[in-house]
Amino acid sequence: MKLRISERMSKPDFQGEFTAAILKAAASPDVISFAGGLPNPDSFPVKEMEAAVTKVLERDGVRALQYSNTEGYLPLRKFISDRYKKQGIDFAPENIIITNGSQQALDMVAATLIDPGDPIAVEKPSYLAALQTFHLYGPKVCSVSLNEDGIDCDELEKVLKENDPKFIYVIPNFQNPTGLTYTQAVRERAAAILKAAGTPVIEDNPYGELRFHGEGGSSFAELLGEQCAAMGTFSKIVAPGMRIGWIACKQPELYAKLLAFKSTMDLHTNIFGQMVLAEYLLDNDLDEQIEKIKVMYREKAEKMMDCMAKDFPESVSYTKPEGGMFIWATMPEGLKAVDVMQAAAAKGVAVCPGDPFYEEERGVRTMRINYSNSSDEAIEKGIKILGDTIKEMLAK
């Protein structure tokens, strides 16, 4: 057989290798995994979904099992639009496309905006699956450093001036992997810089609803209007297995191109799932569901930080999350996170080193530690093993 794989799919996939390892570790019952970004299954509304499925099939089963439109189920788009309006963001249902998770939205953006060699901008570090998706289209990736208060605005201004990227991809709330959140001052300054440059902004917000301490800031969609397309997902606040997310875009030409690409990709997102989700949202209080998740994740974050304070060497620093699902830890000088990962894995604990979240840096000292999907017992045991592993490596 004359099988000839495309050059695009034959390129080395550094991020993909780590993604596969993360998912494998998360699925193993013998491993305590802090490597992934899985929501806690105790939060999944199983009984409520069962009731929603029954209602949809009894009332509108034929429609739920038929082909549908590419934009997505209108009642679901109206729900998303109304939720944006409560946050002071003006996205109409006609601005929203329902996607197969926000991951598909990333591919839609990349396919629509990137030609080989085009400059694009991302945070440093950035979401590994976004980098993985963008790489398929061959861009020149320009990274902008993150500080404790958000994106480095001086560096942002320089990158925009020197590279004129076709867009910038950002996660301002509980950023993946760092867990950092932009301050309001940084958001406003970054928005002013981006507005002056005219650079399109792709704002991803999978964790924004999961704030358990402090107060949030303005969305770039609010600050920049149609210059910003906003991505969201129900994976972190309802259930990831449904694979339902969205992209909201007020710029007419970009919206039309995104919609056209999705239509050729899969025609439409699972309409049965969309209708079931919409029914669930109609019959249940989403804010109450989110509050349960926030309480759960706050307790788990505090438990993990208590264990890290007790079991980690003082030379290890780490972020103190106000929400989201991650802690970003920095190893002492001379210790690579990849080496810590390998040593911990041999003892049954999985973590994700920082390397795949960077476009160029390798052998970094940072690692992402997830707290959302572990029991208190697993957190205590796993952090103790991880701390002992770091101490042993430092003693060599």
RAFENVEN-V506827 format. One record per residue. N is the residue number from 1. PHI is phi in whole degrees, -180 to 180 (999 if undefined). BURIAL is b if it has 16 or more other C-alpha atoms within 10 Angstrom, else e. Layout:
n=[N;N]
phi=[PHI;PHI]
burial=[BURIAL;BURIAL]
This chain:
n=[1;2;3;4;5;6;7;8;9;10;11;12;13;14;15;16;17;18;19;20;21;22;23;24;25;26;27;28;29;30;31;32;33;34;35;36;37;38;39;40;41;42;43;44;45;46;47;48;49;50;51;52;53;54;55;56;57;58;59;60;61;62;63;64;65;66;67;68;69;70;71;72;73;74;75;76;77;78;79;80;81;82;83;84;85;86;87;88;89;90;91;92;93;94;95;96;97;98;99;100;101;102;103;104;105;106;107;108;109;110;111;112;113;114;115;116;117;118;119;120;121;122;123;124;125;126;127;128;129;130;131;132;133;134;135;136;137;138;139;140;141;142;143;144;145;146;147;148;149;150;151;152;153;154;155;156;157;158;159;160;161;162;163;164;165;166;167;168;169;170;171;172;173;174;175;176;177;178;179;180;181;182;183;184;185;186;187;188;189;190;191;192;193;194;195;196;197;198;199;200;201;202;203;204;205;206;207;208;209;210;211;212;213;214;215;216;217;218;219;220;221;222;223;224;225;226;227;228;229;230;231;232;233;234;235;236;237;238;239;240;241;242;243;244;245;246;247;248;249;250;251;252;253;254;255;256;257;258;259;260;261;262;263;264;265;266;267;268;269;270;271;272;273;274;275;276;277;278;279;280;281;282;283;284;285;286;287;288;289;290;291;292;293;294;295;296;297;298;299;300;301;302;303;304;305;306;307;308;309;310;311;312;313;314;315;316;317;318;319;320;321;322;323;324;325;326;327;328;329;330;331;332;333;334;335;336;337;338;339;340;341;342;343;344;345;346;347;348;349;350;351;352;353;354;355;356;357;358;359;360;361;362;363;364;365;366;367;368;369;370;371;372;373;374;375;376;377;378;379;380;381;382;383;384;385;386;387;388;389;390;391;392;393;394;395;396]
phi=[999;-89;-82;-129;-70;-64;-61;-59;-88;-97;-70;-57;-120;-59;-65;-63;-62;-70;-60;-62;-66;-63;-65;-65;-65;-65;-86;-85;-71;-92;-116;-85;-107;-106;-86;-87;-134;-83;-63;-79;-65;-64;-90;-72;-84;-64;-65;-66;-68;-60;-65;-66;-59;-61;-61;-63;-67;-72;-89;-148;-62;-63;-63;-67;-105;-100;-59;-142;-83;-71;-60;118;-65;-59;-58;-72;-66;-65;-61;-64;-59;-63;-69;-61;-60;-64;-94;82;-115;-98;-115;-81;-54;-72;-94;-113;-119;-80;-124;-78;72;-71;-61;-65;-60;-60;-67;-61;-63;-62;-66;-79;-112;-105;-108;-52;89;-66;-78;-132;-121;-139;-73;-125;-79;-131;-62;-64;-72;-69;-59;-60;-67;-61;-60;-59;-102;69;-83;-92;-90;-106;-99;-120;-63;-104;-105;-62;-100;125;-66;-75;-68;-63;-68;-58;-60;-67;-63;-65;-69;-84;-120;46;-63;-71;-165;-124;-106;-136;-127;-73;-112;50;-55;-100;-105;-78;78;-73;-126;-66;-72;-62;-62;-67;-58;-68;-68;-62;-62;-64;-64;-67;-64;-63;-82;75;-75;-61;-116;-107;-102;-100;-138;-74;-114;-59;-77;-98;-84;-115;-141;72;-127;-86;-125;-69;-75;-63;-63;-73;-79;-118;62;-71;-71;-117;-101;-112;-108;-151;-155;-94;-63;-90;-119;-128;-162;-72;-66;-73;53;-125;-134;-163;-132;-113;-147;-96;-79;-58;-68;-65;-57;-62;-71;-61;-65;-63;-67;-62;-60;-75;-75;-149;69;-165;-71;-39;-70;-61;-63;-62;-68;-65;-63;-61;-65;-59;-67;-71;-93;-132;-92;-63;-63;-67;-61;-65;-61;-60;-65;-61;-62;-62;-73;-61;-63;-71;-63;-65;-61;-66;-66;-62;-67;-66;-63;-82;-107;-87;-62;-63;-77;-91;-106;-158;-74;-114;-67;-101;173;78;-136;-133;-117;-109;-107;-117;-76;-64;-53;90;-118;-88;-63;-62;-67;-64;-57;-66;-68;-69;-61;-65;-105;90;-125;-109;-132;-114;-66;-73;-49;-70;-90;-110;-73;-124;-64;-134;70;-77;-98;-96;-147;-97;-123;-95;-113;-72;-115;-129;-73;-59;-63;-67;-63;-60;-68;-67;-69;-63;-63;-64;-63;-63;-63;-63;-62;-62;-70;-69;-78;-73]
burial=[e;e;e;e;e;e;e;e;e;e;e;e;b;e;b;b;e;b;b;e;e;b;e;e;b;b;e;e;e;e;b;b;b;b;b;b;b;b;b;b;e;e;b;b;e;e;e;e;b;e;e;b;b;e;b;b;b;e;e;e;e;e;e;b;e;e;e;b;e;b;b;b;b;b;b;b;b;b;e;b;b;b;e;b;e;e;e;e;b;b;b;b;b;b;b;b;b;b;b;b;b;b;b;b;b;b;b;b;b;b;b;b;b;b;e;e;e;b;b;b;b;b;b;b;b;b;b;b;b;b;b;b;b;b;b;b;b;b;b;b;b;b;b;b;b;b;e;e;e;b;b;b;b;e;e;b;b;e;b;b;e;e;e;b;b;b;b;b;b;b;b;b;b;b;b;b;b;b;b;b;b;b;b;b;e;b;b;b;e;b;b;e;b;b;b;e;e;b;b;b;b;b;b;b;b;b;b;b;b;b;b;b;e;e;e;b;b;b;b;b;b;b;b;b;b;b;b;b;b;b;b;b;b;b;b;b;b;b;b;b;e;b;b;b;b;b;b;b;b;b;e;e;e;b;b;e;b;b;b;b;b;b;e;e;e;e;b;b;b;b;b;b;b;b;b;b;b;b;b;b;b;e;e;e;e;e;e;e;e;b;b;e;b;b;e;b;b;b;b;b;b;e;b;b;b;e;b;b;b;e;b;b;b;e;e;b;b;b;e;e;b;b;b;b;b;b;b;b;b;b;b;b;e;e;b;b;b;b;e;b;b;b;b;b;b;e;e;b;b;b;b;b;b;b;b;b;b;b;b;e;e;e;e;b;b;b;b;b;b;b;b;b;b;b;e;e;e;b;b;b;e;b;b;b;b;b;b;b;b;b;e;e;e;e;e;e]
